[in-house]
Amino acid sequence: MNYYNLGSRSIVTSFSDAVIQGIAPDRSLYFPERIPQFSVDLLKNIADIPLIELAIEAMTPFTSPDLTKEELRLILENTLDFEFPLVEIGSHYTLELFHGPTLAFKDVGARFMAQCLGKFSGQKNWSTKTTVLVATSGDTGGAVANGFLGVEGIDVVILFPEGKISEVQELQMTTLGQNITALEVKGSFDDCQSYVKSAFVDKDLISHRRLTSANSINVARWLPQMLYYFAAYQNLRKLGDQRTPVFSVPSGNFGNICAGMMAKEIGLPLERFIAATNVNDTVVRYLNSKVYAPKPTTPTLSNAMDVSDPSNFIRIEELFKKQELERVIKAYRFDDSQTLEAMKHLFKEYGYVADPHGAIGYLGLEAAPIDSSSEVGIFLETAHPVKFDGAVKKAIDIDVVAPESVKRLRSLQKVSKKIESYTDLKDLLSSN
Ligand SMILES: *Cc1c(COP(=O)(O)O)cnc(C)c1O
């Protein structure tokens, strides 16, 4: 399938070029030229076929002819080798998306994208390596680093703000070695992001180094996130629950929820979604007032959602026209004290340790009217609580039990380089 460019629709690009470029030349996003549909036969058996087969059926139209079915199968097998359990919590469920290698839902998109980019850039026979340059406020970095670890022909350079991310997040970026370099920036996340932006437009630099990004606007990171919604749907049916799921998605850049909407559009029987945000609530205000007015970003406990101008919202508007949008999505915002209260409540009532992002998803379900005769609420738990153990400690005063993978991390040596300015970054990228 080809992808058009939301800025100038007449220009189309192949899947592989959209993956390599990430963002279109006019800085707008790529969008699939048509919405494929599940066949009637597939829909009949949708709860029973293995997840991997369903994933292949769903992704094939989006990735062919650039990936053969066998190539796609191999990539998906390497992407989906962990569980997506559905856990009952009171009258709702949570879909745990944190059982991947870096304990965050971004693993699926990052792994899928890394394999695609490795493959497509290899086919170009470029003489120089490609460098993936990412700024992270904590959660993206680990998933991207892990996804690209050992991918031939690709170097990864990650910038994170010194002292402003959790211990586990830092270890996930700084202990890998190989083709992964972690840069500790004296400054804020905004400084990291501004250095990265400067690098992309630095003619000096890009004349001898091919730079690309790995953020959620890349179609290869966005689309595979549909698979979570398939997994949840199948798990729900396996539990004998025939109701229609209503997903509450803790949202920052709105990539995950937009993938859920795409899953609905290609045929997964869903009706509507809940977007749950922290106080960075541009979309919530927009849906209530029809005025899109981003404010400066406010730091919160759910810092992976500290986004005030969500890049994927334009894709949601492409999928649903205004009136439809009101039917398909309800949005709510919650502040840090509500988040902490929800974490407390989940622990006290159900013995469930939630991270701050999942807790906001839970609050979304509690805020929205749900007709429990025909609908059932599922909130997405997007990160393992150990990644946000400071917030957990604050809310319920316990130390999160670390999974084996974290114990292993804690035994490894941290390696990073400190930088203080864009010049430091440029020198570093120019020297090797
Ligand atoms: C990235 C992230 C989110 C937000 O996802 P979007 O696709 O950007 O809306 C939510 N929770 C966690 C833990 C994340 O890392």
The ligand as a Gaussian input file, in Angstrom:
#p B3LYP/6-31G(d) Opt

LIG

0 1
 C        4.211000       6.763000      25.470000
 C        3.402000       6.374000      26.634000
 C        2.027000       6.714000      26.725000
 C        1.323000       7.558000      25.684000
 O        1.128000       6.899000      24.450000
 P        0.785000       7.744000      23.143000
 O        0.737000       6.753000      22.043000
 O        1.875000       8.746000      22.987000
 O       -0.546000       8.400000      23.387000
 C        1.318000       6.268000      27.822000
 N        1.915000       5.551000      28.804000
 C        3.224000       5.219000      28.758000
 C        3.812000       4.463000      29.879000
 C        4.004000       5.605000      27.670000
 O        5.307000       5.274000      27.634000

